[in-house]
Amino acid sequence: MFRICSPLLYCLFFLSSSSFSLKFNIIPLGSRLGINSRSRCLAVSSEHQVDVISESKSIPSLTLNPPRRIGVVIEPTPFTHVSGYSNRFKEMFKFLGKAGDACEIVTVDDNKEIKAPTSINKYTINNINGFRFPFYKDICLSFDLKGSIYKHFNKFKPDMIHCSAPGFIVFQTTRTAKTLDI
């Protein structure tokens, strides 16, 4: 059995398999942190039976859990351009705001041409300096050798830290979380 978790692949499989007899079972997804996932997955077996997994009819309130203090580390910055990457974080902060959570955002940006925003929704964005690779200048990464993440989060005192990074800042974020006992 394998899983297809893309709506586009789901549609392509569904349209291409019209000659098969399909059996649909709606299975509610388990919730994580009290909030049901909004994604849909398609499970396909070798007998060409399809199970569509979706959220249950009743979506729990965003205020089901008490508000949290969340430290967010993002590398590279999604706030100076428009893309699916930036939309992902804008939606995340929109729903964190609806849930009443407090956030402090630390992101890597060294772009002097575009003025980076200092807040999104009601959350503060702290930009730290980084470096660019000589042959791939589109991505800005950081080692955070100055300890900026620690300074921001020591002052903010988050309950949890969410780090989204392809690079080296993960190590400094992990060290900060261990030092602050998060």
PyMOL CGO cylinders between C-alpha atoms (Angstrom):
from pymol import cmd
from pymol.cgo import CYLINDER

trace = [
    CYLINDER, 0.00, 0.00, 0.00, 1.28, 3.49, -0.75, 0.3, 1, 1, 1, 1, 1, 1,
    CYLINDER, 1.28, 3.49, -0.75, -0.04, 6.96, 0.00, 0.3, 1, 1, 1, 1, 1, 1,
    CYLINDER, -0.04, 6.96, 0.00, -0.69, 9.89, -2.30, 0.3, 1, 1, 1, 1, 1, 1,
    CYLINDER, -0.69, 9.89, -2.30, -0.91, 13.13, -0.30, 0.3, 1, 1, 1, 1, 1, 1,
    CYLINDER, -0.91, 13.13, -0.30, -1.14, 15.68, -3.08, 0.3, 1, 1, 1, 1, 1, 1,
    CYLINDER, -1.14, 15.68, -3.08, -4.58, 16.88, -4.25, 0.3, 1, 1, 1, 1, 1, 1,
    CYLINDER, -4.58, 16.88, -4.25, -3.25, 17.04, -7.82, 0.3, 1, 1, 1, 1, 1, 1,
    CYLINDER, -3.25, 17.04, -7.82, -2.03, 13.44, -7.71, 0.3, 1, 1, 1, 1, 1, 1,
    CYLINDER, -2.03, 13.44, -7.71, -5.33, 12.44, -6.13, 0.3, 1, 1, 1, 1, 1, 1,
    CYLINDER, -5.33, 12.44, -6.13, -7.26, 13.95, -9.06, 0.3, 1, 1, 1, 1, 1, 1,
    CYLINDER, -7.26, 13.95, -9.06, -4.93, 12.40, -11.63, 0.3, 1, 1, 1, 1, 1, 1,
    CYLINDER, -4.93, 12.40, -11.63, -5.22, 8.96, -10.04, 0.3, 1, 1, 1, 1, 1, 1,
    CYLINDER, -5.22, 8.96, -10.04, -8.98, 9.25, -9.70, 0.3, 1, 1, 1, 1, 1, 1,
    CYLINDER, -8.98, 9.25, -9.70, -9.41, 10.30, -13.34, 0.3, 1, 1, 1, 1, 1, 1,
    CYLINDER, -9.41, 10.30, -13.34, -7.00, 7.68, -14.67, 0.3, 1, 1, 1, 1, 1, 1,
    CYLINDER, -7.00, 7.68, -14.67, -8.56, 4.84, -12.67, 0.3, 1, 1, 1, 1, 1, 1,
    CYLINDER, -8.56, 4.84, -12.67, -12.15, 5.25, -13.85, 0.3, 1, 1, 1, 1, 1, 1,
    CYLINDER, -12.15, 5.25, -13.85, -12.13, 1.72, -15.28, 0.3, 1, 1, 1, 1, 1, 1,
    CYLINDER, -12.13, 1.72, -15.28, -11.51, 0.25, -11.81, 0.3, 1, 1, 1, 1, 1, 1,
    CYLINDER, -11.51, 0.25, -11.81, -14.27, -0.40, -9.32, 0.3, 1, 1, 1, 1, 1, 1,
    CYLINDER, -14.27, -0.40, -9.32, -13.46, 1.97, -6.48, 0.3, 1, 1, 1, 1, 1, 1,
    CYLINDER, -13.46, 1.97, -6.48, -14.53, 1.67, -2.87, 0.3, 1, 1, 1, 1, 1, 1,
    CYLINDER, -14.53, 1.67, -2.87, -14.39, 4.86, -0.79, 0.3, 1, 1, 1, 1, 1, 1,
    CYLINDER, -14.39, 4.86, -0.79, -14.10, 4.85, 2.97, 0.3, 1, 1, 1, 1, 1, 1,
    CYLINDER, -14.10, 4.85, 2.97, -14.09, 8.15, 4.83, 0.3, 1, 1, 1, 1, 1, 1,
    CYLINDER, -14.09, 8.15, 4.83, -11.82, 7.87, 7.85, 0.3, 1, 1, 1, 1, 1, 1,
    CYLINDER, -11.82, 7.87, 7.85, -11.46, 10.79, 10.30, 0.3, 1, 1, 1, 1, 1, 1,
    CYLINDER, -11.46, 10.79, 10.30, -7.86, 11.80, 10.90, 0.3, 1, 1, 1, 1, 1, 1,
    CYLINDER, -7.86, 11.80, 10.90, -6.53, 11.85, 14.44, 0.3, 1, 1, 1, 1, 1, 1,
    CYLINDER, -6.53, 11.85, 14.44, -5.95, 15.29, 15.82, 0.3, 1, 1, 1, 1, 1, 1,
    CYLINDER, -5.95, 15.29, 15.82, -2.59, 16.65, 16.86, 0.3, 1, 1, 1, 1, 1, 1,
    CYLINDER, -2.59, 16.65, 16.86, -2.51, 19.22, 19.65, 0.3, 1, 1, 1, 1, 1, 1,
    CYLINDER, -2.51, 19.22, 19.65, -6.32, 19.26, 19.58, 0.3, 1, 1, 1, 1, 1, 1,
    CYLINDER, -6.32, 19.26, 19.58, -6.58, 20.51, 16.00, 0.3, 1, 1, 1, 1, 1, 1,
    CYLINDER, -6.58, 20.51, 16.00, -7.53, 18.22, 13.11, 0.3, 1, 1, 1, 1, 1, 1,
    CYLINDER, -7.53, 18.22, 13.11, -5.34, 18.23, 10.05, 0.3, 1, 1, 1, 1, 1, 1,
    CYLINDER, -5.34, 18.23, 10.05, -6.91, 19.78, 6.96, 0.3, 1, 1, 1, 1, 1, 1,
    CYLINDER, -6.91, 19.78, 6.96, -4.93, 17.66, 4.49, 0.3, 1, 1, 1, 1, 1, 1,
    CYLINDER, -4.93, 17.66, 4.49, -6.41, 14.83, 2.51, 0.3, 1, 1, 1, 1, 1, 1,
    CYLINDER, -6.41, 14.83, 2.51, -4.52, 11.63, 1.73, 0.3, 1, 1, 1, 1, 1, 1,
    CYLINDER, -4.52, 11.63, 1.73, -5.36, 8.85, -0.64, 0.3, 1, 1, 1, 1, 1, 1,
    CYLINDER, -5.36, 8.85, -0.64, -4.38, 5.30, 0.29, 0.3, 1, 1, 1, 1, 1, 1,
    CYLINDER, -4.38, 5.30, 0.29, -4.23, 2.91, -2.68, 0.3, 1, 1, 1, 1, 1, 1,
    CYLINDER, -4.23, 2.91, -2.68, -3.88, -0.86, -2.38, 0.3, 1, 1, 1, 1, 1, 1,
    CYLINDER, -3.88, -0.86, -2.38, -2.84, -3.35, -5.02, 0.3, 1, 1, 1, 1, 1, 1,
    CYLINDER, -2.84, -3.35, -5.02, -6.51, -4.30, -5.53, 0.3, 1, 1, 1, 1, 1, 1,
    CYLINDER, -6.51, -4.30, -5.53, -7.20, -0.71, -6.63, 0.3, 1, 1, 1, 1, 1, 1,
    CYLINDER, -7.20, -0.71, -6.63, -9.39, 0.07, -3.66, 0.3, 1, 1, 1, 1, 1, 1,
    CYLINDER, -9.39, 0.07, -3.66, -9.18, 3.66, -2.61, 0.3, 1, 1, 1, 1, 1, 1,
    CYLINDER, -9.18, 3.66, -2.61, -9.56, 4.98, 0.92, 0.3, 1, 1, 1, 1, 1, 1,
    CYLINDER, -9.56, 4.98, 0.92, -10.01, 8.73, 1.10, 0.3, 1, 1, 1, 1, 1, 1,
    CYLINDER, -10.01, 8.73, 1.10, -8.90, 9.98, 4.46, 0.3, 1, 1, 1, 1, 1, 1,
    CYLINDER, -8.90, 9.98, 4.46, -10.35, 13.32, 5.49, 0.3, 1, 1, 1, 1, 1, 1,
    CYLINDER, -10.35, 13.32, 5.49, -11.03, 15.34, 8.60, 0.3, 1, 1, 1, 1, 1, 1,
    CYLINDER, -11.03, 15.34, 8.60, -14.14, 14.66, 10.61, 0.3, 1, 1, 1, 1, 1, 1,
    CYLINDER, -14.14, 14.66, 10.61, -17.23, 16.83, 10.18, 0.3, 1, 1, 1, 1, 1, 1,
    CYLINDER, -17.23, 16.83, 10.18, -16.70, 18.69, 13.46, 0.3, 1, 1, 1, 1, 1, 1,
    CYLINDER, -16.70, 18.69, 13.46, -13.51, 20.73, 13.52, 0.3, 1, 1, 1, 1, 1, 1,
    CYLINDER, -13.51, 20.73, 13.52, -12.51, 21.64, 17.07, 0.3, 1, 1, 1, 1, 1, 1,
    CYLINDER, -12.51, 21.64, 17.07, -12.23, 25.27, 18.02, 0.3, 1, 1, 1, 1, 1, 1,
    CYLINDER, -12.23, 25.27, 18.02, -8.82, 26.92, 17.75, 0.3, 1, 1, 1, 1, 1, 1,
    CYLINDER, -8.82, 26.92, 17.75, -9.25, 28.04, 21.34, 0.3, 1, 1, 1, 1, 1, 1,
    CYLINDER, -9.25, 28.04, 21.34, -9.63, 24.46, 22.60, 0.3, 1, 1, 1, 1, 1, 1,
    CYLINDER, -9.63, 24.46, 22.60, -6.12, 24.56, 24.12, 0.3, 1, 1, 1, 1, 1, 1,
    CYLINDER, -6.12, 24.56, 24.12, -4.81, 27.43, 26.23, 0.3, 1, 1, 1, 1, 1, 1,
    CYLINDER, -4.81, 27.43, 26.23, -2.73, 30.03, 24.36, 0.3, 1, 1, 1, 1, 1, 1,
    CYLINDER, -2.73, 30.03, 24.36, 0.94, 29.18, 23.95, 0.3, 1, 1, 1, 1, 1, 1,
    CYLINDER, 0.94, 29.18, 23.95, 4.11, 31.20, 23.55, 0.3, 1, 1, 1, 1, 1, 1,
    CYLINDER, 4.11, 31.20, 23.55, 5.80, 29.98, 20.38, 0.3, 1, 1, 1, 1, 1, 1,
    CYLINDER, 5.80, 29.98, 20.38, 9.26, 30.89, 19.15, 0.3, 1, 1, 1, 1, 1, 1,
    CYLINDER, 9.26, 30.89, 19.15, 9.55, 30.53, 15.37, 0.3, 1, 1, 1, 1, 1, 1,
    CYLINDER, 9.55, 30.53, 15.37, 12.88, 30.32, 13.53, 0.3, 1, 1, 1, 1, 1, 1,
    CYLINDER, 12.88, 30.32, 13.53, 12.68, 30.51, 9.72, 0.3, 1, 1, 1, 1, 1, 1,
    CYLINDER, 12.68, 30.51, 9.72, 15.63, 30.25, 7.35, 0.3, 1, 1, 1, 1, 1, 1,
    CYLINDER, 15.63, 30.25, 7.35, 15.61, 31.78, 4.71, 0.3, 1, 1, 1, 1, 1, 1,
    CYLINDER, 15.61, 31.78, 4.71, 13.10, 34.59, 5.19, 0.3, 1, 1, 1, 1, 1, 1,
    CYLINDER, 13.10, 34.59, 5.19, 9.71, 34.16, 3.51, 0.3, 1, 1, 1, 1, 1, 1,
    CYLINDER, 9.71, 34.16, 3.51, 8.64, 37.75, 4.16, 0.3, 1, 1, 1, 1, 1, 1,
    CYLINDER, 8.64, 37.75, 4.16, 10.42, 39.66, 1.37, 0.3, 1, 1, 1, 1, 1, 1,
    CYLINDER, 10.42, 39.66, 1.37, 8.84, 37.86, -1.60, 0.3, 1, 1, 1, 1, 1, 1,
    CYLINDER, 8.84, 37.86, -1.60, 5.64, 36.14, -2.70, 0.3, 1, 1, 1, 1, 1, 1,
    CYLINDER, 5.64, 36.14, -2.70, 5.69, 32.37, -3.06, 0.3, 1, 1, 1, 1, 1, 1,
    CYLINDER, 5.69, 32.37, -3.06, 4.09, 29.21, -1.74, 0.3, 1, 1, 1, 1, 1, 1,
    CYLINDER, 4.09, 29.21, -1.74, 6.79, 29.22, 0.93, 0.3, 1, 1, 1, 1, 1, 1,
    CYLINDER, 6.79, 29.22, 0.93, 5.75, 32.67, 2.15, 0.3, 1, 1, 1, 1, 1, 1,
    CYLINDER, 5.75, 32.67, 2.15, 2.03, 31.84, 1.92, 0.3, 1, 1, 1, 1, 1, 1,
    CYLINDER, 2.03, 31.84, 1.92, 2.58, 28.82, 4.16, 0.3, 1, 1, 1, 1, 1, 1,
    CYLINDER, 2.58, 28.82, 4.16, 3.95, 30.98, 6.96, 0.3, 1, 1, 1, 1, 1, 1,
    CYLINDER, 3.95, 30.98, 6.96, 1.41, 33.76, 6.49, 0.3, 1, 1, 1, 1, 1, 1,
    CYLINDER, 1.41, 33.76, 6.49, -1.40, 31.22, 6.90, 0.3, 1, 1, 1, 1, 1, 1,
    CYLINDER, -1.40, 31.22, 6.90, 0.31, 29.66, 9.90, 0.3, 1, 1, 1, 1, 1, 1,
    CYLINDER, 0.31, 29.66, 9.90, 0.58, 33.03, 11.65, 0.3, 1, 1, 1, 1, 1, 1,
    CYLINDER, 0.58, 33.03, 11.65, -3.02, 33.88, 10.76, 0.3, 1, 1, 1, 1, 1, 1,
    CYLINDER, -3.02, 33.88, 10.76, -4.27, 30.74, 12.51, 0.3, 1, 1, 1, 1, 1, 1,
    CYLINDER, -4.27, 30.74, 12.51, -1.88, 31.10, 15.44, 0.3, 1, 1, 1, 1, 1, 1,
    CYLINDER, -1.88, 31.10, 15.44, -3.39, 34.56, 15.92, 0.3, 1, 1, 1, 1, 1, 1,
    CYLINDER, -3.39, 34.56, 15.92, -6.91, 33.15, 15.82, 0.3, 1, 1, 1, 1, 1, 1,
    CYLINDER, -6.91, 33.15, 15.82, -5.86, 30.59, 18.46, 0.3, 1, 1, 1, 1, 1, 1,
    CYLINDER, -5.86, 30.59, 18.46, -4.59, 33.40, 20.70, 0.3, 1, 1, 1, 1, 1, 1,
    CYLINDER, -4.59, 33.40, 20.70, -0.98, 32.20, 20.67, 0.3, 1, 1, 1, 1, 1, 1,
    CYLINDER, -0.98, 32.20, 20.67, 1.90, 34.64, 21.15, 0.3, 1, 1, 1, 1, 1, 1,
    CYLINDER, 1.90, 34.64, 21.15, 4.81, 34.34, 18.69, 0.3, 1, 1, 1, 1, 1, 1,
    CYLINDER, 4.81, 34.34, 18.69, 8.29, 35.74, 18.33, 0.3, 1, 1, 1, 1, 1, 1,
    CYLINDER, 8.29, 35.74, 18.33, 9.80, 35.24, 14.87, 0.3, 1, 1, 1, 1, 1, 1,
    CYLINDER, 9.80, 35.24, 14.87, 13.53, 35.09, 14.10, 0.3, 1, 1, 1, 1, 1, 1,
    CYLINDER, 13.53, 35.09, 14.10, 14.48, 34.90, 10.43, 0.3, 1, 1, 1, 1, 1, 1,
    CYLINDER, 14.48, 34.90, 10.43, 17.62, 35.25, 8.35, 0.3, 1, 1, 1, 1, 1, 1,
    CYLINDER, 17.62, 35.25, 8.35, 17.76, 38.13, 5.88, 0.3, 1, 1, 1, 1, 1, 1,
    CYLINDER, 17.76, 38.13, 5.88, 20.61, 40.24, 4.55, 0.3, 1, 1, 1, 1, 1, 1,
    CYLINDER, 20.61, 40.24, 4.55, 18.84, 41.89, 1.63, 0.3, 1, 1, 1, 1, 1, 1,
    CYLINDER, 18.84, 41.89, 1.63, 19.62, 45.60, 1.70, 0.3, 1, 1, 1, 1, 1, 1,
    CYLINDER, 19.62, 45.60, 1.70, 17.54, 46.39, -1.41, 0.3, 1, 1, 1, 1, 1, 1,
    CYLINDER, 17.54, 46.39, -1.41, 14.18, 45.23, -0.05, 0.3, 1, 1, 1, 1, 1, 1,
    CYLINDER, 14.18, 45.23, -0.05, 13.15, 46.51, 3.36, 0.3, 1, 1, 1, 1, 1, 1,
    CYLINDER, 13.15, 46.51, 3.36, 12.13, 43.49, 5.37, 0.3, 1, 1, 1, 1, 1, 1,
    CYLINDER, 12.13, 43.49, 5.37, 8.91, 43.80, 7.39, 0.3, 1, 1, 1, 1, 1, 1,
    CYLINDER, 8.91, 43.80, 7.39, 9.20, 44.09, 11.17, 0.3, 1, 1, 1, 1, 1, 1,
    CYLINDER, 9.20, 44.09, 11.17, 5.88, 42.39, 11.94, 0.3, 1, 1, 1, 1, 1, 1,
    CYLINDER, 5.88, 42.39, 11.94, 3.28, 40.07, 10.49, 0.3, 1, 1, 1, 1, 1, 1,
    CYLINDER, 3.28, 40.07, 10.49, -0.22, 40.16, 11.91, 0.3, 1, 1, 1, 1, 1, 1,
    CYLINDER, -0.22, 40.16, 11.91, 0.65, 41.19, 15.47, 0.3, 1, 1, 1, 1, 1, 1,
    CYLINDER, 0.65, 41.19, 15.47, 3.90, 39.21, 15.72, 0.3, 1, 1, 1, 1, 1, 1,
    CYLINDER, 3.90, 39.21, 15.72, 7.37, 40.73, 15.79, 0.3, 1, 1, 1, 1, 1, 1,
    CYLINDER, 7.37, 40.73, 15.79, 9.85, 39.68, 13.10, 0.3, 1, 1, 1, 1, 1, 1,
    CYLINDER, 9.85, 39.68, 13.10, 13.51, 39.82, 14.14, 0.3, 1, 1, 1, 1, 1, 1,
    CYLINDER, 13.51, 39.82, 14.14, 15.92, 39.70, 11.18, 0.3, 1, 1, 1, 1, 1, 1,
    CYLINDER, 15.92, 39.70, 11.18, 19.41, 38.38, 11.77, 0.3, 1, 1, 1, 1, 1, 1,
    CYLINDER, 19.41, 38.38, 11.77, 22.33, 38.61, 9.36, 0.3, 1, 1, 1, 1, 1, 1,
    CYLINDER, 22.33, 38.61, 9.36, 23.37, 35.73, 7.21, 0.3, 1, 1, 1, 1, 1, 1,
    CYLINDER, 23.37, 35.73, 7.21, 25.52, 34.84, 4.24, 0.3, 1, 1, 1, 1, 1, 1,
    CYLINDER, 25.52, 34.84, 4.24, 24.90, 33.81, 0.66, 0.3, 1, 1, 1, 1, 1, 1,
    CYLINDER, 24.90, 33.81, 0.66, 26.63, 31.05, -1.25, 0.3, 1, 1, 1, 1, 1, 1,
    CYLINDER, 26.63, 31.05, -1.25, 28.94, 32.31, -4.03, 0.3, 1, 1, 1, 1, 1, 1,
    CYLINDER, 28.94, 32.31, -4.03, 27.27, 30.26, -6.78, 0.3, 1, 1, 1, 1, 1, 1,
    CYLINDER, 27.27, 30.26, -6.78, 23.69, 30.27, -5.43, 0.3, 1, 1, 1, 1, 1, 1,
    CYLINDER, 23.69, 30.27, -5.43, 22.80, 33.73, -4.18, 0.3, 1, 1, 1, 1, 1, 1,
    CYLINDER, 22.80, 33.73, -4.18, 19.04, 33.15, -3.85, 0.3, 1, 1, 1, 1, 1, 1,
    CYLINDER, 19.04, 33.15, -3.85, 19.18, 31.67, -0.36, 0.3, 1, 1, 1, 1, 1, 1,
    CYLINDER, 19.18, 31.67, -0.36, 20.45, 33.43, 2.74, 0.3, 1, 1, 1, 1, 1, 1,
    CYLINDER, 20.45, 33.43, 2.74, 21.62, 31.15, 5.57, 0.3, 1, 1, 1, 1, 1, 1,
    CYLINDER, 21.62, 31.15, 5.57, 23.17, 31.75, 8.97, 0.3, 1, 1, 1, 1, 1, 1,
    CYLINDER, 23.17, 31.75, 8.97, 25.24, 30.04, 11.65, 0.3, 1, 1, 1, 1, 1, 1,
    CYLINDER, 25.24, 30.04, 11.65, 24.00, 32.64, 14.21, 0.3, 1, 1, 1, 1, 1, 1,
    CYLINDER, 24.00, 32.64, 14.21, 27.42, 32.81, 15.84, 0.3, 1, 1, 1, 1, 1, 1,
    CYLINDER, 27.42, 32.81, 15.84, 26.36, 35.97, 17.74, 0.3, 1, 1, 1, 1, 1, 1,
    CYLINDER, 26.36, 35.97, 17.74, 23.61, 34.04, 19.57, 0.3, 1, 1, 1, 1, 1, 1,
    CYLINDER, 23.61, 34.04, 19.57, 20.74, 36.23, 18.35, 0.3, 1, 1, 1, 1, 1, 1,
    CYLINDER, 20.74, 36.23, 18.35, 18.21, 33.40, 18.64, 0.3, 1, 1, 1, 1, 1, 1,
    CYLINDER, 18.21, 33.40, 18.64, 19.15, 32.86, 22.27, 0.3, 1, 1, 1, 1, 1, 1,
    CYLINDER, 19.15, 32.86, 22.27, 18.91, 36.60, 23.04, 0.3, 1, 1, 1, 1, 1, 1,
    CYLINDER, 18.91, 36.60, 23.04, 15.44, 36.93, 21.49, 0.3, 1, 1, 1, 1, 1, 1,
    CYLINDER, 15.44, 36.93, 21.49, 14.02, 33.76, 23.03, 0.3, 1, 1, 1, 1, 1, 1,
    CYLINDER, 14.02, 33.76, 23.03, 15.60, 34.33, 26.46, 0.3, 1, 1, 1, 1, 1, 1,
    CYLINDER, 15.60, 34.33, 26.46, 13.66, 37.59, 26.59, 0.3, 1, 1, 1, 1, 1, 1,
    CYLINDER, 13.66, 37.59, 26.59, 10.45, 36.12, 25.07, 0.3, 1, 1, 1, 1, 1, 1,
    CYLINDER, 10.45, 36.12, 25.07, 10.40, 32.84, 27.10, 0.3, 1, 1, 1, 1, 1, 1,
    CYLINDER, 10.40, 32.84, 27.10, 8.58, 30.58, 24.60, 0.3, 1, 1, 1, 1, 1, 1,
    CYLINDER, 8.58, 30.58, 24.60, 6.80, 27.34, 25.56, 0.3, 1, 1, 1, 1, 1, 1,
    CYLINDER, 6.80, 27.34, 25.56, 7.99, 25.72, 22.34, 0.3, 1, 1, 1, 1, 1, 1,
    CYLINDER, 7.99, 25.72, 22.34, 10.20, 26.51, 19.35, 0.3, 1, 1, 1, 1, 1, 1,
    CYLINDER, 10.20, 26.51, 19.35, 9.26, 25.78, 15.74, 0.3, 1, 1, 1, 1, 1, 1,
    CYLINDER, 9.26, 25.78, 15.74, 12.28, 25.76, 13.41, 0.3, 1, 1, 1, 1, 1, 1,
    CYLINDER, 12.28, 25.76, 13.41, 11.95, 25.56, 9.64, 0.3, 1, 1, 1, 1, 1, 1,
    CYLINDER, 11.95, 25.56, 9.64, 15.35, 25.63, 7.99, 0.3, 1, 1, 1, 1, 1, 1,
    CYLINDER, 15.35, 25.63, 7.99, 17.36, 23.79, 5.35, 0.3, 1, 1, 1, 1, 1, 1,
    CYLINDER, 17.36, 23.79, 5.35, 20.64, 24.98, 6.79, 0.3, 1, 1, 1, 1, 1, 1,
    CYLINDER, 20.64, 24.98, 6.79, 22.83, 25.41, 9.82, 0.3, 1, 1, 1, 1, 1, 1,
    CYLINDER, 22.83, 25.41, 9.82, 20.58, 27.51, 12.05, 0.3, 1, 1, 1, 1, 1, 1,
    CYLINDER, 20.58, 27.51, 12.05, 18.92, 24.31, 13.27, 0.3, 1, 1, 1, 1, 1, 1,
    CYLINDER, 18.92, 24.31, 13.27, 21.98, 23.56, 15.41, 0.3, 1, 1, 1, 1, 1, 1,
    CYLINDER, 21.98, 23.56, 15.41, 21.90, 26.96, 17.13, 0.3, 1, 1, 1, 1, 1, 1,
    CYLINDER, 21.90, 26.96, 17.13, 18.14, 26.67, 17.64, 0.3, 1, 1, 1, 1, 1, 1,
    CYLINDER, 18.14, 26.67, 17.64, 18.55, 23.23, 19.23, 0.3, 1, 1, 1, 1, 1, 1,
    CYLINDER, 18.55, 23.23, 19.23, 21.27, 24.57, 21.51, 0.3, 1, 1, 1, 1, 1, 1,
    CYLINDER, 21.27, 24.57, 21.51, 19.03, 27.49, 22.49, 0.3, 1, 1, 1, 1, 1, 1,
    CYLINDER, 19.03, 27.49, 22.49, 16.13, 25.15, 23.27, 0.3, 1, 1, 1, 1, 1, 1,
    CYLINDER, 16.13, 25.15, 23.27, 18.35, 22.97, 25.46, 0.3, 1, 1, 1, 1, 1, 1,
    CYLINDER, 18.35, 22.97, 25.46, 19.89, 25.97, 27.23, 0.3, 1, 1, 1, 1, 1, 1,
    CYLINDER, 19.89, 25.97, 27.23, 16.47, 27.50, 27.95, 0.3, 1, 1, 1, 1, 1, 1,
    CYLINDER, 16.47, 27.50, 27.95, 15.05, 24.06, 28.89, 0.3, 1, 1, 1, 1, 1, 1,
    CYLINDER, 15.05, 24.06, 28.89, 12.29, 24.17, 26.26, 0.3, 1, 1, 1, 1, 1, 1,
]
cmd.load_cgo(trace, "trace")
